[in-house]
Amino acid sequence: MPQRPHPESPADPIDEVSRLLASAAEPMNSMILLDGPPLSGVSRAAYEGLQRALPQAKFAQFTALDLAQVAVQPDFTSRFSAGSRYVLWLDGLTPADLVLLGSGVLDKTLPHAVVLASVDTAWRDRLLADTSPATAPARTVLLEYAHRIQVPFTLTARERSYLRENGYPVSKGLAESLVGGENLVRHYHRAARSAPEGHLLVQAAIDVRRCGIHRPLGEDELYRLWCARGNHEDSRLLFERALDWAGAVPDGASTGLLCRAAGGASPDWRVLAYAAGADDGNHGHKPRPLGAREWNEVSQQLPEPGDQFNLGIAAHLHGRNDTATTALAQAARAAGSGHPAADAAATALHHLRAGTE
């Protein structure tokens, strides 16, 4: 994909990432948090800022759960050799990820590495509006640890010219134009009539993300979610057709509504976050309700403790405390197995229960 046009002002997010990375130094490195809506260009700002400021740094991508698991290992500090700079990239943090990072993970990590991360603006706003002690560690991260860089969605005049010159559709944002986000959303909405089974599959995957679970989904997980959403009998062939439709690249786009994770190298599937944002009402789209049925389906079909932790924190932020306490209780039960989210889930659950007494 072509490089982004040169920045037009010192406030350009790539400049800000570069400046913060260049100035980061031990004994306590920075956490740099890029904040923007889906397809605002957050990931590109991170990677290009890193190439400008610290091209020789040792770079690794983590999930928050993976980092939490690694940080408690006895050999954690030995992973960072003296004289080298380390940057850890945590892309698309969930609200539960921020709770986990604020529950001791950053304290163990920042003496050894810069943490470069991104968060959807809508989740950030929900966390800052919340007043519960259950999510207090996340607010500590947002307000005390993180250097926030807001990535604007609106195109500059130079970016508009750049897109036209390179044959891309000019739409609402840079990354959104590069992948054809608005074309994909129209494709998704029209499929309610033209490809209802594919539409249902994408809708189910979107709702997993809206319920706070951002990880890629395996094909068997997608199948269970699709069956639950449509009350289908066992019809693997119909599901395969739905998945083929969801993964196909429509005219005017450069990706499908579902795409293989890890740049196509993974067998698991990611749903287009921009489509999830459209269902949330972003950019003038009509919001689609996220009701009890959807929360229950996700909870039942994705019982793994990490998923339950993510779902529990997100449900609380949506005012669904019955769902939140049930999910957090399930995540907390994994404490004996050493699951990295179990203790954080138990603490959040304690605060939620205390708040209802």
C-alpha positions, 0 to 999 in steps of 0.5 A: 500500500502506498505511503501516507502523504507527508504531514502538514503540521506539527500536530500530525499524529505520525510526528507526535508518535515519532517525537514521543518515541524519540524522547522515551527513556528508562527508567520508566518508558512511555506508553503511547496511546493512539486514539481514533475511530476504526479506519482512521489510520491509527496503525499506519501512524504507529508503524510510520512513527516507529520507522522515523524515530526508532527504526533499529528498535526491537519490535514485537506485537502482543495482545494485552493477555499475552503481555500479562502472561509473559510479565509474570514469568520469572525470566521476564526481565532477561528478555530485554538486553542492555543497550537495546530499545524495545517497542511493544505494539498492542493494537485495538485494545478492549476496555478489559485490556485497559483494566488488565494493563492498569492492574500491574502489567504496565508497572512491570513492562514500562521499565523495559520497553515502550508500549505503543497501543491503540484504542477505539475512541468510542471505548475510551469515551465510555471508560472515561464516563464510567465512575465504577471502581471496577474500571478504575485501573483502565482510567488510570492507564488513560489519564496517568500512564498514557500519552494520548495521540488523537488520530483525526478521521477527516481528510486534509486537502493534501490527502484528498489530492493524494487519493485522487492522484493514485486512483482511490475513492475519496471518502471520509477518512484516509484509511477508510478510503484506501480500503473502501470502507463506505463501499463495504458498509453498503455491501453489508447492508444490501446483503440483508436481502441479496445474501441473507446468510452471509449478512447474518454471519457478518452481523454475528461477528460484528456483535462479538466485537461490539461486545468487547471481544476484538480477537480473530475468530476461528471458523468453528466459532463463526459457525457456532455463532452463525447457527445460534443467530439464525437458528439453523439446523446443521448446515455446514454447506450453507455456512461455507457459502456464507463465509465465502460471501463474507470474505469476498472483496466487492467492487470498490474495496480492497478487503472483505467484510471478513478477512484472514488475520495476520495479513492473511497468514492466519486461519482465523478471521477478523471482522471489519471494525469499520462495519462494527462502528457503522452498526454502533452509529458512527459517521451518520449510520443508523445504529443497530440495537445490541440487545440481550439476545446478542449479549447472551449468544456471545456469552454462550458461544465464547466461554473462554475466560479471556473472552468472558473477561472482555465481555464482562467489562464491556457489558458493564459499560453498556449498563448490563450488569447482570451479564457483566457479573455472570461473565466476570464470575466465569472468568474469575473461576480460572484463577486456579489455572493461572489465567492472566485475566482471572485476578483482574476479573475477580477484582472487578466482580467484587467492585460490581457486587459491592456497588449493588449492595 
